[in-house]
Amino acid sequence: MRKALRWLLSLVVLIGTMTATGAAAGAATAAEPDIKDRILAIPGMSLIEEKPYSGYRYFVLNFAQPVDHANPYSRATFQQRITVLHKDVDRPTVMYTSGYDVSTTPSRTEPTKIVDGNQVSVEYRFFPQSRPQPADWAKDDIWQAASDQHAIFQALKPIYTKNWLTTGASKGGMTATYYKRFYPRDMDGVVSYVAPNDVVNNEDSAYDRFFRTVGTKECRDKLEGVQREALVRRDSLEKKYQEYATANGYTFTTVGTLDKAYEAVVLDYVWGFWQYHLLADCSTIPADAAHATDQAIWDSVDTISGFSFYTDQGLAPYTAYYYQAGTQLGSPTIKQPWLGKLSRYGYQPPRNFVPRNIPMRFQPWAMRDVDTWVKHHADHMLYVYGQNDPWGAERFSLGAGARDSYVYTVAGGNHGSKVALLAPDAKTAATASILRWAGLSGAPVKPQASYDAKLDAASAEREPTLRP
């Protein structure tokens, strides 16, 4: 009897052990693979590095893209740099591009914070870390770039299955618009900040009207005075510029001469102030330029425009932008009548800022096509502009065919305008649209993620003036 009881107890323990072991094995089988493994299982995806960040996984990646999406089976490919800030596969995803290179420091765009989602950041093709070798510059166009984003979306959508938004500021906002135009079904919404829309490249009177009235007359007079004085003192300040260039190893092969580079910097001065500063900052401008020292004039122009920008070294990272400006995007020209005959070159065209061995030919139909499409087919698109930002002088507008799309303006705002800076009613409406498009319409109308001092810090970098 005792033997039978011992045998029965042993059998119970054995069954219990087998059951527990089987359950554990089943749980391991049912568990999802690690998110890094899932991402790296995508054909063409490779890991550069993973950086730890509390509450997220952050990956810096390369993704293989065809140089020509119209001929995807060609052997010509390049590695496009992207990053993934992973929150949760059950959250919405925001695709972001600056329209330039991509930062490899974890950060969140405003829409990512609003929806508390994942973020996929994309470097624009032909920028330094995403440039085919050799570079066929004819493939640096808005359709090819939109097709890059489409390919990345298709690759990641099976993992991030919830709603997707796309966003960007300035050239990034333009890029988000072009992506929606060519692949209208990919994204559930577009949030475009301070995006220029130069429909007719040779007609720039909107910018002249803007500079006649922006801010206050007192501020405009101060800015114009410094700009004039910088050209009046061209000889003495160009000597200082040469010393500065020599000390830093700067050269001027692309633009042609130091004189052309100097004037390009000076002519950017007024534009640069309104692009990145506020009316209150006018107190920092020399009040009596005619009696200011050479150093005071130099310092003011250098702070706002930057004397390094039109050197070969300053221009090199932006070849891809200037190529696009001179072939499809267009670029502004303003008259600046307060300079009289002091200007020798006027606003120089993008051709002057691209090496001469790269051929360029302007395509006037490219922006007309996008503008017409936005007016008549915009759907789930939101634009934010700054009242005092010169890039908003020519902006996107909505026609009768637009649906659930909006244009907002930040009063007194500059090129850093965003939803959070809108008047309360507009801010609430814009936030509600973003949440609705992200599939979160039942949520409170406020950002879903709390502020993070590192992730949400304003970028310390800015694009040099007269680049969107």
Residue pairs with C-beta under 8 A, 6 or more apart in sequence:
32 38
33 41
35 57
35 86
35 89
35 159
36 47
36 50
36 57
36 59
38 159
39 45
39 59
39 61
39 84
39 156
39 159
40 46
40 47
42 63
42 155
42 156
43 64
43 155
44 63
44 64
44 65
44 155
45 61
45 62
45 63
45 64
45 155
46 61
46 62
46 63
46 64
46 79
47 59
47 60
47 61
48 60
48 61
48 62
48 81
48 104
49 59
49 60
49 104
50 57
50 58
50 59
50 60
51 58
51 59
51 60
51 104
51 106
52 58
53 85
53 106
53 455
55 87
56 85
56 86
56 87
56 106
57 84
57 85
57 86
58 83
58 84
58 85
58 86
58 106
59 83
59 84
59 86
60 81
60 83
60 104
61 81
61 82
61 83
61 84
62 79
62 80
62 81
62 82
63 79
63 80
63 82
63 151
63 152
63 155
64 77
64 78
64 79
64 80
65 77
65 78
65 79
65 80
65 125
65 148
65 151
66 72
66 73
66 74
66 76
66 77
67 74
67 76
67 77
67 78
67 132
67 136
67 139
68 74
68 76
68 136
68 139
68 144
69 143
69 144
69 147
69 148
69 151
76 132
76 136
77 132
78 125
78 130
78 131
78 132
78 133
79 130
80 122
80 123
80 125
80 130
80 148
80 152
81 101
81 102
81 104
81 123
81 129
81 130
82 102
82 120
82 121
82 122
82 123
82 152
83 102
83 103
83 104
83 106
83 119
83 120
83 121
84 118
84 119
84 120
84 121
84 156
85 106
85 107
85 108
85 112
85 118
85 119
85 120
85 121
86 118
87 116
87 117
87 118
88 118
89 118
89 159
89 160
89 161
89 162
90 162
91 115
91 116
91 117
91 118
91 162
92 115
92 117
92 118
92 162
92 163
92 164
92 165
92 438
92 439
92 440
93 117
93 118
93 119
93 120
93 156
93 160
93 162
93 163
93 164
93 165
94 109
94 111
94 112
94 115
94 117
94 118
94 119
94 120
94 164
94 165
94 166
94 167
95 119
95 120
95 121
95 122
95 149
95 152
95 153
95 164
95 165
95 166
95 167
95 187
96 109
96 112
96 119
96 120
96 121
96 122
96 166
96 167
96 168
96 172
97 121
97 122
97 123
97 124
97 149
97 168
97 172
97 175
97 176
98 124
98 168
98 169
98 170
98 171
98 172
99 124
99 168
99 170
99 171
99 172
99 173
99 174
99 175
99 321
99 468
100 123
100 124
100 127
100 171
100 172
100 318
100 320
100 321
100 463
101 123
101 124
101 127
101 128
101 129
101 130
101 317
102 121
102 122
102 123
102 129
103 121
103 459
103 461
106 454
106 455
107 454
107 455
107 456
107 457
107 459
108 119
108 449
108 452
108 455
108 456
109 119
109 167
110 167
110 191
110 418
110 419
110 420
111 117
111 165
111 167
111 191
111 434
111 438
112 118
112 119
112 167
112 449
113 447
113 448
113 449
113 451
113 455
113 456
114 419
114 431
114 434
114 435
114 438
114 447
114 448
114 449
115 165
115 434
115 435
115 438
115 440
115 448
116 447
116 448
116 449
117 162
117 438
118 160
120 152
120 156
120 160
122 148
122 149
122 152
123 129
123 130
124 130
124 145
124 171
124 175
124 320
125 131
125 132
125 139
125 140
125 144
125 145
125 148
125 320
126 132
126 135
126 137
126 139
126 140
126 319
126 320
126 323
127 317
127 320
128 317
131 320
132 139
137 323
137 358
137 359
140 320
140 323
140 324
140 327
141 324
141 327
141 328
141 366
142 175
142 178
142 182
142 324
142 328
142 329
142 366
142 370
143 178
143 182
145 175
145 178
145 179
146 175
146 178
146 179
146 181
146 182
146 183
147 182
147 183
149 166
149 175
149 179
149 183
149 186
150 179
150 182
150 183
150 186
153 164
153 183
153 186
153 187
157 164
162 438
162 439
163 188
163 189
163 437
163 438
163 439
164 186
164 187
164 188
165 187
165 188
165 189
165 190
165 191
165 434
165 437
165 438
166 176
166 179
166 180
166 186
166 187
166 189
166 190
166 191
167 173
167 176
167 190
167 191
167 192
167 193
168 174
168 175
168 176
168 192
168 193
168 195
169 192
169 193
169 194
169 195
169 415
170 193
170 194
170 195
170 196
170 391
170 415
170 463
170 468
171 195
171 321
171 329
171 463
171 467
171 468
172 193
173 192
173 193
173 194
173 195
173 383
174 192
174 195
174 196
174 197
174 329
174 468
176 190
176 191
176 192
176 195
177 190
177 192
177 195
177 370
177 374
177 381
177 396
178 370
179 186
179 187
179 190
180 186
180 187
180 190
180 378
180 381
181 369
181 370
181 373
181 374
181 377
184 377
184 379
187 380
188 380
188 437
188 438
188 439
189 380
189 381
189 382
189 433
189 434
189 437
189 438
190 380
190 381
190 382
191 382
191 384
191 419
191 434
192 381
192 382
192 383
192 384
192 396
193 383
193 384
193 417
193 418
194 384
194 385
194 386
194 389
194 391
194 392
194 415
194 416
194 417
194 468
195 383
195 391
195 395
195 396
195 468
196 329
196 332
196 391
196 392
196 394
196 395
196 468
197 367
197 370
197 371
197 374
197 394
197 395
197 396
197 397
198 204
198 329
198 330
198 331
198 332
198 367
198 394
199 330
199 367
199 368
199 371
199 394
200 330
200 364
200 367
200 368
201 330
201 331
201 362
201 364
201 367
204 332
204 333
204 334
204 394
206 393
206 394
207 332
207 333
207 334
207 390
207 393
207 394
208 334
208 335
209 393
210 390
210 393
211 220
211 270
211 334
211 336
211 390
214 220
214 274
214 388
214 390
215 274
215 279
215 282
215 388
216 279
216 282
218 282
219 279
219 282
219 285
220 270
222 282
222 285
222 286
222 287
222 289
223 269
223 270
223 273
223 282
223 285
224 270
224 338
225 286
225 288
225 289
225 290
226 269
226 285
226 286
226 289
226 292
226 297
226 300
226 301
227 266
227 267
227 269
227 270
227 301
227 336
227 338
227 339
228 289
228 338
228 339
228 340
228 342
229 289
229 290
229 292
229 297
230 237
230 266
230 269
230 297
230 301
231 263
231 266
231 339
231 342
231 343
232 342
233 294
233 297
234 259
234 262
234 263
236 294
237 262
237 294
237 297
237 298
238 258
238 259
238 262
240 294
240 298
241 258
241 261
241 262
241 307
242 258
244 250
244 307
245 251
245 252
245 258
245 311
248 308
249 313
250 308
250 311
250 312
250 313
250 314
251 311
251 312
251 313
252 258
252 260
252 261
252 310
252 311
252 312
253 312
254 312
254 315
254 352
254 353
254 354
254 355
255 261
255 264
255 310
255 312
255 315
255 348
255 352
255 353
256 352
259 344
260 310
260 345
260 348
260 352
261 310
261 311
262 307
263 343
263 344
263 345
264 309
264 310
264 345
264 348
265 301
265 305
265 306
265 307
265 309
265 310
266 301
266 305
267 336
267 339
267 343
267 346
267 347
268 304
268 305
268 309
268 464
268 465
268 466
269 300
269 301
269 304
269 305
269 465
270 336
271 334
271 390
271 465
271 466
272 304
272 305
272 465
272 466
273 281
273 285
273 304
274 388
274 389
274 390
274 414
275 389
275 390
275 391
275 414
275 415
275 465
276 304
276 414
276 415
276 416
276 462
276 465
277 304
277 414
278 388
278 412
278 414
279 388
279 412
284 300
285 300
286 292
286 296
286 297
286 300
289 297
298 307
301 307
304 465
305 464
305 465
306 314
306 464
306 465
308 314
309 315
309 464
309 465
310 353
314 464
315 322
315 353
318 353
318 464
318 467
319 353
319 354
319 355
319 358
321 467
322 350
322 353
322 354
323 350
323 354
323 358
323 360
325 331
325 350
326 349
326 350
326 351
326 354
326 360
326 362
327 360
327 361
327 362
327 363
328 362
328 363
328 366
328 367
329 366
329 367
330 362
330 367
331 349
331 350
331 466
332 347
332 390
332 393
332 394
332 466
333 346
333 347
334 347
336 343
347 466
350 360
351 360
354 360
371 396
374 381
374 396
374 397
374 398
374 399
374 402
375 397
375 398
375 399
375 401
375 402
376 399
376 400
376 401
376 402
377 401
377 402
378 398
378 401
378 402
378 403
378 405
379 402
379 403
379 404
379 405
380 403
380 404
380 405
380 433
380 437
381 398
381 402
381 405
381 406
382 405
382 406
382 407
382 408
382 430
382 433
382 434
383 395
383 396
383 406
383 407
383 408
384 408
384 409
384 410
384 417
384 418
384 419
384 422
384 430
385 392
385 395
385 407
385 408
385 409
385 410
385 413
385 417
386 392
386 409
386 410
386 412
386 413
386 414
386 415
386 416
386 417
387 409
387 410
387 411
387 412
387 413
388 412
388 413
388 414
389 413
389 414
389 415
389 417
391 415
391 468
392 409
395 407
396 407
397 407
398 405
398 406
398 407
404 433
406 429
406 430
406 433
408 419
408 422
408 426
408 430
409 417
410 417
410 418
410 421
410 422
411 423
413 421
416 458
419 427
419 430
419 431
419 434
420 427
421 427
422 430
428 445
431 445
431 446
431 447
432 441
432 445
435 441
435 443
435 445
435 448
440 448
